[in-house]
Amino acid sequence: MIGKTVAHYRILEKLGQGGMGVVYRAEDTRLGRSVALKALPAEFARDPMRRQRFVQEARAAAALSHAGIAGVYALEEVGEELYIAFEYVKGQSLRTLVTPGGMELDTLLKMMSGIADALAAAHALGIVHRDLKPENILRTPEGNTKILDFGLARFMPQQQEETASVRLTDAGSIVGTVSYMSPEQLEGKEPDCRSDVFSFGVMLYELATGVRPFDGSSSSSTISRILTAEPVPLMQRNPVAPPELDRIARKCLRKRREERYQSTQDLKVDLENLSRERSETGSVAAPSEPTEESAFMQQKSILAVGNPRRWWEIHQIAEFIKAAFVVYLGWLARGYTGFTGLFVTLLVLCAGILALRIYLIGLGIFSPAALPKEDRKLSPWIGAAQLAAALVGFIFSGWLVKEHIGLATVLIAVGMGSIVNVFLLEPAMRRSAFPSSAAMAATSPEALAHAATVRDRRVMAGIQLLYVLPVAFWFFKIGPLMDVFKDGPWTEERKSQVVFLVGSLGMIFLHTPMAAMMWQGNRKVIRNFEKWFIGLMLAYLPAIFMLTFVAMKYANMAVALFVLPIVAGLPVYQRKLARQILARDAAGPGE
């Protein structure tokens, strides 16, 4: 086809190909201008459905006159083939702008406001696009956007009466691109402008975070998520995004179209208002809602007493020293236990912690603008390594308690300090050093609710983990497992120890996965915890008894009596937190 002349269009190059035909760049020899020529080959044109849909695209686009929509110049019929001559738009599709972490926010808001304005013009004429996706929108070198490909466009019944010849899809059929389709489209229902709003919300979320909100491992899992799952809060995937953008995206992505924006014009107004607010606050020397990078860079004076950056750096250095001290303690413990494998495990974990903290400290010195993002990325790994090192320390202490109670006590204290650091101290330091996260958390009822839910589920996980520690401590204190079995597990003197070991393993395997899933916010686990709380209390009793027994053995009866009501009351507090989380879920995100 290249070099061939069709009607009065000379084809110059192929631009792309899709289910509705091939698109070429061509020259209009009469007017001397470039056009995008979309061809429906003869084998497709013989299909009445495809032919009618192709004509429908031309009619839909020709009915529109908007700077944000590629215009139609002509519909040509050459033999059995059909051609639509479109405005040729130089630029790149929005797909090329999808990057990890999301686009720059001000650019994103301006661009999406323009797309919303163009959609509002189409919807005002009763035209629904039905296949909005980044590939169908071009961004010009000047920064403007053009909506392309109305191949699946449809006139809304309430705006234009449809006849059998115009209706191009049967009731119950599905057309479009799965990842961007609304729930009603997937269910085969009649689409309207609110279906485009949903697709717009998917694009907005994807461009703001770098990932689609409902992507699954297959088309069927993606469809299932669109129909049933709620998207991860936008701020969780892009912490520098304003809460208002998260609210707008969520409103676009509601399952029931009655709960979405009822017109694209209202959506456009909200985006423009947010863009205006950001530009007004950004016009002053010290913006009230800075990005994490700019906020961190503004903390120039390392020696300022109240500087959060200074305290963050001191904390990193202190934790670095602590990790080195843990290695030293492990070396001493190895001398008493003779168990080199545990020491090697501890050494590997601490080496990882040391390397990551050195990297963060160096990044803060040489590339501070990149530090907030890297700290956010690496902190889960550092936390996991610290918790694993603490567990190894508890195992060591179980063996050491008879040989060297002082060293065992220090190992337990350091391990508990690591747990407090991971769950409380380090997150507080991070929020202080990178203040935009704290600012976002305080600006919106929805953001506050989300922050409260994150806090509640992490407290639940911390309490759950608390019940593992004494069991693990006592499990390793009575000696290696092989010692119990070496004389035969069911001899009279070994029988009670075997029962205890099996029970302890059961406790560890029950509480540890529950703690992990609570930390991740698994709603099914939290819901079942609240539902089956009375039955679960039976599983808590051995751990409650163990905590009290450890307190009585290594302190005194008074301490044990003080500890008992506290540890017995913690599951009740967990249940309260679970109910709060579920109540927030039932209430849904604020408008």
N, C-alpha and C positions, 0 to 999 in steps of 0.2 A: 504493500500500500504506500510506502514511502515514495514520494515523487509523483504519485498519481494525482490527477485532478478529478474531483467529484463536484458536479455542478460547477460552481465558480470558486471552489476551495482547493488549493494545492496543498497536499499533505506533506508536512516537513519532518515530523518525528512522532514517535509513539510516546504518550505520557503515562498511560496506565490501562489496566484492564480489570473489569469486574463482572459480576453476574448479569448486569444489564447492558453490556457492550464494551467496546474499546474506545478510548479517548486519545485523540491525536492533536498535536499542535499543527494548525494549518494557516495558510495565508488567504485572506479574502481578496481575490484578484481584482474585484470590482472597486472595492473601497481601500485596498492597500493596507489592511490591518490584520493583526494576528487574532485568531479565534481558537477556542478549544472545540474541536469537532468530535462529537460523540456518535459512534456508529452502531447501529443494530444490524448485524450481518443478516444475510438472506435466510440462513437456516433458522435463526431466531425470529425473524420477521414473519415467518410462516406460522408461527405459534400465535393465535389470536390473543391469548392472555399477555404474552410478552409484548406484542405489538401495541396493544391498548395501554399497557403500563408505560411504555416508552412515550407514547403520545401524551399520556397523563402527566409525565414528568415535564414535558415541554409546556403544557398548559399551566401547570402549577407554577413553574419558574417564570413564565411569561406574564403571569398575573401579578407578579411582584415587582415593585420598583423601589429598591432600597440599596444604599451604598454597601450594606453588609451582606448582600446576596448577589451571587454571580448572575448577570442578566442574560436573557435569551435573545439572540438576534433573529433566528429563523429555524423552521422545521422543513427539511428537504426530503423528498422521496425520489430516489434514483433506482428505477427498476423495482426490485423487491426489497431493496435496502432502504432504511430510514436513517436520517442524520439530524442531529440537533447542533446548531452553531451557538456556542456559549461565549460569553465574555472570557477572554484569556487572562488569567490572573497569575502574575509572577509571585512566587513565594514558596513557603514550605508548610507542610501540613502540621497540625498541632501535635501529631504523633512524635515529631522530632523534638518537641519541647518538653516531653515527659521525661523528667530526670529524677534520680534518687534524691529524696528530701524535698522535692517540689520546686516550683518556679519562684522567682522573686515576687513578693506579694503585691506590691503596687502595680507591677506590670500585669500580673494575673488578674487583678481586679479590673483594671482598665480594659483588658482584652475580653474578659467574660461579660462585662457590661455591654460592650459592643455586640457580642453574639446574642445576648438577651434582647437587645433592642431590635436586631434583625428578626429574631424569632417572634417578637411581639408584633412586628409588621406582618409576618406570614400568618400568625394566628388571628389577627384582626380580619383577614380575608377568608378565614375558615380553613386554612391550609395547615395540615399537620405533617411534619417532615418524616417522622417514624424511624429514621435511621441516623440519628445524630451520633457522631463519634469523631475522635480527633482526625481520622483520615479524611473526613468529609468537610473539614474546615481548613482553609489556607490562611496563613498570616503573611502579609506583604512586607517588603523591606521597610516600608514606612511605619509598620506596627499596626496596620489595620487588619481586620479579619473579613473573610468572605465565606459564606456557607455555600457548599456545592451539593450536587447529587440529590435531586428531589425524585429519584427513581422509585422510592417507596412512598412518596408523598400522597396524601389523601385529603379530599375536601370533607370537612366535618359535616355530618348530616344536618345539623341544626343551622348551618350556614348556607348549604346548597343542597337541593334535593338530588338524591342519587337514583339512578336508574340501573337496570340490570347490566347495561352496557358499560356503565362507569364503574360499577363495583368490581374491583380487581382482585379481591381476596374473599374467599368464602368464610362464613362465620366459623370460628374455632381454629382457623389457620394461624400460623405464626410466621411473621416476616420481620426481618431486621437482624441486628448483630447481638447475639445473646448477652454479652457482658454489659451492654448499654440499654437493654430492653426493660421496660417497666413490668411490674407484676401483672397488670391487666393484659398487656400484650402477650406475655407468656401463657396466660390462661385463655387466650383467643378471644378476648373481649374487644369491643369497639374502642379504638384509641381516640383521644382528643388532645387538646393542647397540654394537658397535665401529664400525658405520657412523654411528650418532649421535655417537660420540666424535669422528670425523673432522669432521662438520658443526660440532660444538662447537668444535673447534680452529680452523676457518675463522672462526667468529664471534669467538673469543678474539683471534686475530691481527688481525682487522679492527678490533675495538674498541680494541685496544692501539696500532694504527698509523694507522688511518684508511683503509687500503686492504686489499683482499682478497689473499690470498697467491698465487692462481693466475689472476687475471683476465687475459683475453686480449681482442683486438679483436673477437672473435665467439664464438658458442657453441662452434663447433668448435675454435677455438684454446684456449679455456678448458678444454674436455675434454682436449685434448692435453696441456696443462700439468698438469692434475690427475693424468693417468696417467703422465707421464714426468718432469716438472720438479720440482726441489726449491725450496721457498720461499726468498726472500731472508731472511737472518737477521733476526729481529724487532728486534734491537738496532741494526741498520743503518738501520732506518726509524724507530726511536724510541730514540735513544741513552740516554735516562734509564730505560728499562725494565731491571729486574734480569735477569741471566743465567738465573736459575732459571725466570723466566716464559718466556724463549725456549726453554728445555729442555722445559717442559711443553707449549708450543704445538707444538714439533717432534715430540714423542712422539705427540701427537694426530693429526698430519698424516702419519704414516708411510704409505707406499703399501701395504705388506702389513699386514693387520689383526692378524696375530699379533705384530707389533712395537709396536702401539699399547697404550694402557691396556686391560687385559682386563676391567675393570669401571669404571663411572662412579664408584663409591664410592672407588676408589684415586685417581682424578682429583680428586675433591672433597677428599680428605685432603691431597694435594700443594698444592692452591690454598690451603687453610686454613692449612697449615704456613707457606707463603710469606707469607700475610697476617699471621700471628702474629709471624713473625720481623721483618717490617717495622715492626709496631706496637711490638715490644719495643725495637728499635734506635731507633725514632723517639721513644721516651719520654724519652731522655736529652737534655741541652741541645744537644749537638753530635752529631747522628746520624752513624753511621759510613758510611752510604751515602746522602748527600744528593742532591737533584736538582741539576742543573747551575745552575739559577737560584738556589736557596738557597745552594749552595756559593759562587757568585760574590758574592752579597750579603753573605756572612759576611766577605769580604775587605774590611773597612771602611777600613783604614788604607792610603792610597795611598803614604804616605811610608815604610812599613815596608820595610826592605832586602830581606827574604826573601819579600815579598809577590808571588805570581805575577801578580796583576792589574797591579801596577806595571810589571813587566817586559813584560807583554803590551802595555800602553799605550806604553811606550818603544819597543817593536818596531814598533808601528803608526806611530808618529811617524817613526822611522828609515826605514821603508819609504816613507812619504809623501815625505820629503826625497829619498830615492833616486830615486823616480819623477820628481820635479821636476828632479833632476840629469841624468837620462836625456834629458829634453826639451832641456836645455841642450846636452848632448853631440850630440844629433841636429841641433840648429841649427848647431853648429860643423861637423859632418860634412857637412851640406847645402852649406855654403860651399865645401868641397873637391870634392865630387862633382857638385854642381849638380843633384842628383836630388831635386826637391821632393816628388814623390809618396811616396817612402819616409819623408820627414820628416813629412808629413801623417799617414801611417799610424801612425807612432810617436807623434805628438801625440795622436791619437784614443785609442790604447790607454792611454797614460799618463794622459790626462784621465779615462778610465773608472776606472783604478786609484785616482787621487787622490780622485775623487768617492766611491767605495765606502769608502775608508779614512776619509775625513772623516765619512761617515755612521756607521761603526762607532765611531769615537772619540766622536762626539756622543752616540750611543746609550749608550755606557758611562758618560757623565756624567749624562744626563738620564733614562734608563730602563734601568738596569743589569740588571733582572730579565729583560728581553727580549733582552739581548745574546747569550747563548749560542746561542739558536735562530737568530737573524739571522746570527751569525758562521758557524754551520754551513751556512746556506743560501747565503751570499755567497762563502765561501772558494773554492769551485770556479771561480767566475767571475773572482775576483781572480787565482787561480793561472793560469788559461788566458790572461788578459790579460798577465800577467808573462812567461809562456813565449813568447807571440807577440811581445812587445816585445824579448825577448832574441834571438829569431830575426832580427828587423829589425836589431838592433844587430850581429849577426854578418854580415848582408848588407852593412851599411855598412862594417864593418871590412875586408871583402874588397876593396872599392874603395879604401879609405884606406891600405892597408898600404904602398904605394909613396910616396904623397904625404905621409902623416903617420903614421909607425909608432907614435908615442906615443899619439895619439888612438885609433888602431885597437886598441892593446893595452888601453887603458882601457875601450873598448866591449866587448871580449871579456871582460875581468875582471868588468865589471858584469853582463854576460849570464850568465856562469858563476855569479856570486853569486845571481842571480835563480833559477837552476835549483836551487842548493843550498837557497835559502830555501823554494821551493815544495815540494820533496820531503822536506826534513829539518827545517829550522829552524822554519818556521811551524807544522807539525803538532805539534812538540814544545812550542812556546809555547802552542798551543791546549789540549793535554792538561794542561799545568801550570795554566793559568788556569781551566779548567773541570774540576776534579778528578774529578767523578763518572764521566767516561768512563774515566779511568785506573783508578779503583776497580773499575769493572765488568770491565775487561779482566783484572784480577788475581784474580777471585773464582771462576772456573769453568774447568775444563779445556776445555770447549767454547768458551768465550769466548777463552781463550788460544790455542786452535788457530785460531779465526777471525782473531784479531789477527795471528798469525804468517803466515797465508795472505795477508792484506792487505799485510803488510810485504813478503813475498817477491815478490808479483806487482808491487808498485810498484818494488822494486829491479830486477826484470827489465825493467820498462818504462824505468827510468832508464838502464840499460845499453844497451838498444836505441836509445834516443834519442841516446846518446853517439856512436853510429856515423853518425848523420845530420849532426852538427855540422861535422866537418871536410870532409865532402863538400859541404855547403851553402856553407861558407866558401870552398873552392877554386872551386866553381862560379861564385860571384859575383866572385871575385877576378880571374878572367881576362877580365872585362868583360861588358857586356850581351850577351844572346843575339843581338840584331840585328847587333852588330858582327861576329860570326862569319859571319853569312850575307850580309853586304852585298856581298862580292866573289864570292859563289858558294860554297856550302858544300863542294864537292868539289874545290876547287883544292888543289894539293899542300900549300901552307902552312897551309890551314885544315882539312885532312882530320883530323888528329890531334885538333884542338880540338873538332870536331863529334863525333867518337867519344867524347871525354871528356865532353862536355856531355850526350849521350844516355845514357851510362853513369851519370853523376851523377844525372840525373833518375830513372833506374830505381832507383838506390840509395835516393833520397829517398822515392819512392813505395812501395818495399818496406818500409823500416824504420819510417817514420812511422806508417802504419796499424797495424803490428804493435805498436809501442810503445803506441798508444792502446788497442788491444784487450787488451793485457796489463794495462794500468793498470785497465781496467774489469773484469778478471778473467774474460775470455772463455775458458772451459775448452777449447773446441775448438782455439783457437789455441795454448794452452799444451800441450795433448796432442799436436798436430801438430808443435810445436816440438821436443818431446822425441823423438817418433817419427822425424822426418826430420832430426835434428840434423846428421848427417854431410853430407847434401846442402846444408843451409843454411850450413854452414861455407864453402862456395864463395862464397856471397853476402857473407859477412863479410870475406873476404880483401881486396877492394878497400878497404874502410873501415879495416881493420887497417893495410894498407900506407899509406893516406892519413894516418892518425894518426901513424904512425912518421915519414913524410916531413915532415909539418908540424913535428914535434918536431926533426928533424934540420935543417930549413931555418932555423927561427927560434931554435934553441938550438944544440946541437952533437951530434956523433956519440954521445958518452957518454950524453946525455939520451935520444937515440933508442933506444939499446940497452937503457936502463932501461925505457922506455915499451913497447917491443915485447912482452916476455913478459907484461906486465900486460894490455895490450889483447888479446893472443892468448888469455890465460887467462880473460878475462871471459865469453866464450860458454860455456866449460866450467862456470863458476860459475852462469850462467843455467840450464844444463841441470840442475844439481844442485837449484836452487830449483824448477824445473818438476817434478822428481821428488818433491820434498817436498810440493808442493801436491797433486799427483795422489794421493800416498800418503794424505794427510789426507782427501781426498775418498773414497777407497776404504774408509778406516776408518769413515767416517760420524761423525755427531755423538755425543758421549758421552752416556751415560745418567746 
